[in-house]
């Protein structure tokens, strides 16, 4: 199930002519981020090699799981440093 965005023709034309204007919409980890074009709403993410790829449902699921793991790890490290600094 691929999510397609139907941007108005002038916006698609603008992106075709001048290129996309991406902004970071979500920071999954330090290295993995999600981007969205301001004009045509095209969504991209970074893959395992660090290159931008289209954000498919598969990559959305991967990013969600990766974000959960990353936040748990950061909380665990934060708690560990707090308890070790007390002693």
C-alpha positions in Angstrom: 0.0 0.0 0.0 1.9 3.0 -1.3 0.9 6.5 -0.1 0.9 8.9 -3.0 0.6 12.6 -2.6 -1.4 14.5 -5.2 0.1 18.0 -5.1 -1.4 20.7 -7.3 0.1 21.0 -10.7 1.9 24.3 -10.1 3.6 23.0 -7.0 4.8 19.9 -8.8 6.0 22.1 -11.7 7.9 24.3 -9.2 9.6 21.2 -7.7 10.4 19.8 -11.2 11.9 23.1 -12.3 13.8 24.3 -9.2 14.1 21.2 -7.1 12.5 20.2 -3.8 12.5 22.3 -0.7 12.9 19.8 2.1 12.5 20.5 5.8 13.2 18.0 8.6 9.9 16.9 10.1 11.1 14.2 12.5 14.4 13.3 14.1 14.2 9.5 14.7 17.8 9.1 16.0 21.0 11.2 15.7 21.6 9.8 12.2 18.1 8.9 10.9 15.7 11.8 10.1 12.5 12.2 8.1 12.1 15.1 5.6 9.1 16.6 3.8 9.1 18.9 0.8 7.3 22.2 1.6 5.8 22.4 -1.8 4.7 19.0 -3.0 4.6 17.2 0.4 7.0 14.4 -0.8 8.4 12.5 2.2 11.9 11.1 2.4 14.0 9.4 5.1 17.6 8.3 5.4 18.4 4.6 4.8 21.1 2.5 6.2 23.7 4.0 3.9 22.8 7.6 4.9 21.2 8.3 1.5 17.7 9.7 1.1 15.0 7.3 0.1 11.2 7.7 -0.3 9.3 7.1 2.9 7.3 4.0 2.3 5.1 2.2 4.9 8.0 -0.3 5.4 10.5 2.5 6.2 7.8 4.2 8.4 7.5 1.0 10.5 11.3 0.7 10.7 11.7 4.3 11.8 9.0 3.9 14.5 10.6 0.8 15.9 14.1 2.4 15.7 12.8 5.5 17.5 11.3 3.4 20.4 14.6 1.5 20.8 16.6 4.7 20.7 14.4 6.5 23.3 14.5 3.5 25.7 18.3 3.4 25.4 18.7 7.1 26.0 16.4 6.9 29.1 18.4 3.9 30.4 21.7 5.8 29.9 20.3 8.9 31.5 19.1 7.0 34.5 22.5 5.2 34.7 24.4 8.4 34.7 22.1 9.9 37.3 22.6 7.0 39.7 26.3 6.7 39.2 26.8 10.5 39.8 25.1 10.2 43.2 27.6 7.6 44.5 
